[in-house]
Amino acid sequence: MKDVDTAAPLIPSRPTLKKLQVVAAGCQACHLWKIGTQTVFGEGKPSSTVMFVGEQPGDKEDLSGHPFVGPAGALLDKALAEAGIDRKSVYVTNVVKHFKWEARGKRRIHKKPNAAEITACRPWLEAEVAVVKPRAIICLGSTAAQAVIGPKFRVSIQRAQFVESSLAPFVTATVHPSSILRAPTDDARHEEMQRFTDDLKKIWRALSLSS
């Protein structure tokens, strides 16, 4: 497949998650396929009620081919359990499906995707939303929030606040669990983890009351 401006021409006419995953494996809509090990597509049941959208796969995800399996994914799983959310009812994905990184010694360090890379990958996310039809979309971190909700959304101010969207009945954002890992002290990490869990509890409660 040659380079194209976006992944839109690759989306099957009658998409299913399996079809999308298979086709996305060969996506070359932007240059990131050249530096990523593989496409890391979203995972979860087509009947998932909640969709979590992160920024991009990390090092562990890039190597395994599965989203949210690294340290940040472990924190997400822990917070879900504490919030009483069944992990099996959740679909997890990212705005960008390839790992963007730069070398620092022997380590591969995450590098924020730019607007062109996000735009190129957006059709995959739109197709995932169209197939899953989640009742709630929860963006993790500012990159995902601004890509999905809009450039004016500020996670630091509006976290866990619902916004009107054509994508799902409930759309909001909170921090990315990787930000908890970067907190400077154990106490700060504990506090940030509690705030993250509280956000998920609030979102889940709103969903439960509306069902």
Contacts in CASP RR format, 6 or more apart in sequence:
PFRMAT RR
TARGET T0000
AUTHOR 0000-0000-0000
METHOD contacts of the structure
MODEL  1
MKDVDTAAPLIPSRPTLKKLQVVAAGCQACHLWKIGTQTVFGEGKPSSTV
MFVGEQPGDKEDLSGHPFVGPAGALLDKALAEAGIDRKSVYVTNVVKHFK
WEARGKRRIHKKPNAAEITACRPWLEAEVAVVKPRAIICLGSTAAQAVIG
PKFRVSIQRAQFVESSLAPFVTATVHPSSILRAPTDDARHEEMQRFTDDL
KKIWRALSLSS
1 10 0 8 1.000
1 26 0 8 1.000
1 27 0 8 1.000
1 28 0 8 1.000
2 28 0 8 1.000
3 28 0 8 1.000
3 29 0 8 1.000
3 30 0 8 1.000
3 31 0 8 1.000
4 10 0 8 1.000
4 28 0 8 1.000
4 29 0 8 1.000
4 120 0 8 1.000
5 29 0 8 1.000
5 119 0 8 1.000
5 120 0 8 1.000
6 29 0 8 1.000
6 119 0 8 1.000
6 120 0 8 1.000
6 121 0 8 1.000
6 122 0 8 1.000
6 123 0 8 1.000
7 24 0 8 1.000
7 27 0 8 1.000
7 29 0 8 1.000
7 120 0 8 1.000
7 121 0 8 1.000
7 122 0 8 1.000
7 123 0 8 1.000
7 124 0 8 1.000
8 123 0 8 1.000
10 23 0 8 1.000
10 24 0 8 1.000
10 27 0 8 1.000
10 29 0 8 1.000
10 123 0 8 1.000
11 20 0 8 1.000
11 23 0 8 1.000
11 123 0 8 1.000
11 124 0 8 1.000
11 127 0 8 1.000
12 19 0 8 1.000
12 20 0 8 1.000
12 23 0 8 1.000
15 127 0 8 1.000
15 130 0 8 1.000
15 131 0 8 1.000
16 46 0 8 1.000
16 131 0 8 1.000
17 42 0 8 1.000
17 44 0 8 1.000
17 46 0 8 1.000
17 128 0 8 1.000
17 131 0 8 1.000
17 132 0 8 1.000
20 41 0 8 1.000
20 124 0 8 1.000
20 127 0 8 1.000
20 128 0 8 1.000
20 131 0 8 1.000
21 41 0 8 1.000
21 42 0 8 1.000
24 39 0 8 1.000
24 41 0 8 1.000
24 97 0 8 1.000
24 124 0 8 1.000
25 38 0 8 1.000
25 39 0 8 1.000
25 41 0 8 1.000
26 33 0 8 1.000
26 39 0 8 1.000
27 33 0 8 1.000
27 39 0 8 1.000
27 97 0 8 1.000
27 121 0 8 1.000
27 124 0 8 1.000
29 120 0 8 1.000
29 121 0 8 1.000
30 98 0 8 1.000
30 116 0 8 1.000
30 117 0 8 1.000
30 120 0 8 1.000
30 121 0 8 1.000
32 96 0 8 1.000
32 98 0 8 1.000
32 99 0 8 1.000
32 100 0 8 1.000
32 113 0 8 1.000
32 117 0 8 1.000
33 39 0 8 1.000
33 98 0 8 1.000
35 98 0 8 1.000
35 99 0 8 1.000
35 100 0 8 1.000
35 101 0 8 1.000
36 62 0 8 1.000
36 98 0 8 1.000
36 99 0 8 1.000
36 100 0 8 1.000
36 101 0 8 1.000
37 62 0 8 1.000
37 63 0 8 1.000
37 65 0 8 1.000
37 99 0 8 1.000
38 62 0 8 1.000
38 65 0 8 1.000
39 65 0 8 1.000
39 97 0 8 1.000
39 98 0 8 1.000
40 57 0 8 1.000
40 58 0 8 1.000
40 61 0 8 1.000
40 62 0 8 1.000
40 65 0 8 1.000
40 66 0 8 1.000
40 67 0 8 1.000
40 94 0 8 1.000
40 97 0 8 1.000
40 98 0 8 1.000
40 99 0 8 1.000
41 67 0 8 1.000
41 93 0 8 1.000
41 97 0 8 1.000
41 124 0 8 1.000
42 67 0 8 1.000
42 91 0 8 1.000
42 92 0 8 1.000
42 93 0 8 1.000
42 94 0 8 1.000
42 97 0 8 1.000
42 128 0 8 1.000
43 66 0 8 1.000
43 67 0 8 1.000
43 91 0 8 1.000
43 92 0 8 1.000
43 93 0 8 1.000
44 90 0 8 1.000
44 91 0 8 1.000
44 92 0 8 1.000
45 88 0 8 1.000
45 89 0 8 1.000
45 91 0 8 1.000
46 131 0 8 1.000
46 132 0 8 1.000
47 132 0 8 1.000
48 89 0 8 1.000
48 90 0 8 1.000
48 91 0 8 1.000
48 132 0 8 1.000
48 134 0 8 1.000
49 89 0 8 1.000
49 90 0 8 1.000
49 134 0 8 1.000
49 135 0 8 1.000
49 136 0 8 1.000
49 207 0 8 1.000
50 85 0 8 1.000
50 89 0 8 1.000
50 90 0 8 1.000
50 91 0 8 1.000
50 134 0 8 1.000
50 135 0 8 1.000
50 136 0 8 1.000
50 137 0 8 1.000
50 138 0 8 1.000
50 203 0 8 1.000
50 207 0 8 1.000
51 90 0 8 1.000
51 91 0 8 1.000
51 92 0 8 1.000
51 93 0 8 1.000
51 128 0 8 1.000
51 129 0 8 1.000
51 132 0 8 1.000
51 134 0 8 1.000
51 136 0 8 1.000
51 137 0 8 1.000
51 138 0 8 1.000
51 168 0 8 1.000
52 68 0 8 1.000
52 76 0 8 1.000
52 90 0 8 1.000
52 91 0 8 1.000
52 92 0 8 1.000
52 93 0 8 1.000
52 138 0 8 1.000
52 139 0 8 1.000
52 140 0 8 1.000
53 93 0 8 1.000
53 94 0 8 1.000
53 95 0 8 1.000
53 125 0 8 1.000
53 137 0 8 1.000
53 138 0 8 1.000
53 139 0 8 1.000
53 140 0 8 1.000
53 144 0 8 1.000
53 148 0 8 1.000
54 92 0 8 1.000
54 93 0 8 1.000
54 94 0 8 1.000
54 95 0 8 1.000
54 139 0 8 1.000
54 140 0 8 1.000
54 141 0 8 1.000
54 143 0 8 1.000
54 144 0 8 1.000
54 176 0 8 1.000
55 94 0 8 1.000
55 95 0 8 1.000
55 96 0 8 1.000
55 112 0 8 1.000
55 113 0 8 1.000
55 140 0 8 1.000
55 141 0 8 1.000
55 143 0 8 1.000
55 144 0 8 1.000
55 176 0 8 1.000
56 94 0 8 1.000
56 95 0 8 1.000
56 96 0 8 1.000
56 97 0 8 1.000
56 98 0 8 1.000
56 99 0 8 1.000
56 100 0 8 1.000
56 110 0 8 1.000
56 113 0 8 1.000
56 143 0 8 1.000
57 65 0 8 1.000
57 67 0 8 1.000
57 94 0 8 1.000
57 97 0 8 1.000
57 98 0 8 1.000
57 99 0 8 1.000
58 70 0 8 1.000
58 99 0 8 1.000
58 101 0 8 1.000
58 110 0 8 1.000
59 99 0 8 1.000
59 101 0 8 1.000
59 108 0 8 1.000
59 110 0 8 1.000
60 69 0 8 1.000
60 70 0 8 1.000
60 71 0 8 1.000
61 67 0 8 1.000
61 68 0 8 1.000
61 69 0 8 1.000
61 70 0 8 1.000
61 99 0 8 1.000
62 98 0 8 1.000
62 99 0 8 1.000
62 101 0 8 1.000
62 108 0 8 1.000
67 92 0 8 1.000
67 93 0 8 1.000
67 94 0 8 1.000
68 76 0 8 1.000
68 77 0 8 1.000
68 92 0 8 1.000
71 178 0 8 1.000
71 181 0 8 1.000
72 176 0 8 1.000
72 177 0 8 1.000
72 178 0 8 1.000
72 180 0 8 1.000
72 181 0 8 1.000
73 177 0 8 1.000
75 177 0 8 1.000
75 180 0 8 1.000
75 181 0 8 1.000
75 193 0 8 1.000
75 196 0 8 1.000
76 92 0 8 1.000
76 140 0 8 1.000
76 177 0 8 1.000
77 87 0 8 1.000
78 193 0 8 1.000
79 177 0 8 1.000
79 193 0 8 1.000
79 196 0 8 1.000
79 197 0 8 1.000
79 200 0 8 1.000
80 86 0 8 1.000
80 87 0 8 1.000
80 90 0 8 1.000
80 200 0 8 1.000
81 87 0 8 1.000
82 197 0 8 1.000
82 200 0 8 1.000
83 197 0 8 1.000
83 200 0 8 1.000
83 201 0 8 1.000
83 204 0 8 1.000
84 201 0 8 1.000
84 204 0 8 1.000
85 200 0 8 1.000
85 204 0 8 1.000
91 128 0 8 1.000
91 132 0 8 1.000
91 134 0 8 1.000
93 125 0 8 1.000
93 128 0 8 1.000
94 144 0 8 1.000
95 113 0 8 1.000
95 118 0 8 1.000
95 121 0 8 1.000
95 122 0 8 1.000
95 125 0 8 1.000
95 143 0 8 1.000
95 144 0 8 1.000
95 147 0 8 1.000
95 148 0 8 1.000
96 113 0 8 1.000
96 117 0 8 1.000
96 118 0 8 1.000
96 121 0 8 1.000
97 121 0 8 1.000
97 124 0 8 1.000
98 121 0 8 1.000
99 108 0 8 1.000
99 110 0 8 1.000
100 110 0 8 1.000
100 111 0 8 1.000
100 112 0 8 1.000
100 113 0 8 1.000
100 117 0 8 1.000
101 108 0 8 1.000
101 109 0 8 1.000
101 110 0 8 1.000
101 111 0 8 1.000
102 108 0 8 1.000
102 109 0 8 1.000
102 111 0 8 1.000
103 109 0 8 1.000
112 143 0 8 1.000
113 121 0 8 1.000
113 143 0 8 1.000
118 143 0 8 1.000
118 147 0 8 1.000
122 147 0 8 1.000
125 148 0 8 1.000
129 137 0 8 1.000
129 167 0 8 1.000
129 168 0 8 1.000
133 168 0 8 1.000
134 168 0 8 1.000
135 168 0 8 1.000
135 169 0 8 1.000
135 170 0 8 1.000
135 207 0 8 1.000
135 210 0 8 1.000
135 211 0 8 1.000
136 168 0 8 1.000
136 169 0 8 1.000
136 170 0 8 1.000
136 171 0 8 1.000
136 172 0 8 1.000
136 203 0 8 1.000
136 207 0 8 1.000
137 148 0 8 1.000
137 165 0 8 1.000
137 167 0 8 1.000
137 168 0 8 1.000
137 170 0 8 1.000
137 171 0 8 1.000
137 172 0 8 1.000
138 172 0 8 1.000
138 173 0 8 1.000
138 174 0 8 1.000
138 200 0 8 1.000
138 203 0 8 1.000
139 145 0 8 1.000
139 147 0 8 1.000
139 148 0 8 1.000
139 149 0 8 1.000
139 155 0 8 1.000
139 171 0 8 1.000
139 172 0 8 1.000
139 173 0 8 1.000
139 174 0 8 1.000
140 173 0 8 1.000
140 174 0 8 1.000
140 175 0 8 1.000
140 176 0 8 1.000
140 177 0 8 1.000
141 155 0 8 1.000
141 173 0 8 1.000
141 174 0 8 1.000
141 175 0 8 1.000
141 176 0 8 1.000
141 179 0 8 1.000
142 153 0 8 1.000
142 154 0 8 1.000
142 155 0 8 1.000
142 173 0 8 1.000
144 173 0 8 1.000
144 176 0 8 1.000
145 153 0 8 1.000
145 155 0 8 1.000
145 173 0 8 1.000
146 153 0 8 1.000
148 165 0 8 1.000
148 167 0 8 1.000
148 171 0 8 1.000
148 173 0 8 1.000
149 163 0 8 1.000
149 165 0 8 1.000
149 171 0 8 1.000
149 173 0 8 1.000
153 163 0 8 1.000
153 173 0 8 1.000
155 173 0 8 1.000
155 174 0 8 1.000
155 175 0 8 1.000
158 172 0 8 1.000
158 173 0 8 1.000
159 172 0 8 1.000
159 173 0 8 1.000
159 174 0 8 1.000
159 175 0 8 1.000
159 199 0 8 1.000
160 172 0 8 1.000
160 173 0 8 1.000
160 174 0 8 1.000
160 198 0 8 1.000
160 199 0 8 1.000
160 202 0 8 1.000
160 203 0 8 1.000
161 172 0 8 1.000
162 170 0 8 1.000
162 171 0 8 1.000
162 172 0 8 1.000
162 206 0 8 1.000
163 171 0 8 1.000
163 172 0 8 1.000
164 171 0 8 1.000
165 171 0 8 1.000
169 210 0 8 1.000
170 203 0 8 1.000
170 206 0 8 1.000
170 207 0 8 1.000
170 210 0 8 1.000
172 203 0 8 1.000
174 196 0 8 1.000
174 199 0 8 1.000
174 200 0 8 1.000
174 203 0 8 1.000
175 192 0 8 1.000
175 195 0 8 1.000
175 196 0 8 1.000
175 199 0 8 1.000
177 196 0 8 1.000
179 192 0 8 1.000
180 189 0 8 1.000
180 192 0 8 1.000
180 193 0 8 1.000
180 196 0 8 1.000
181 189 0 8 1.000
183 189 0 8 1.000
183 191 0 8 1.000
183 192 0 8 1.000
END
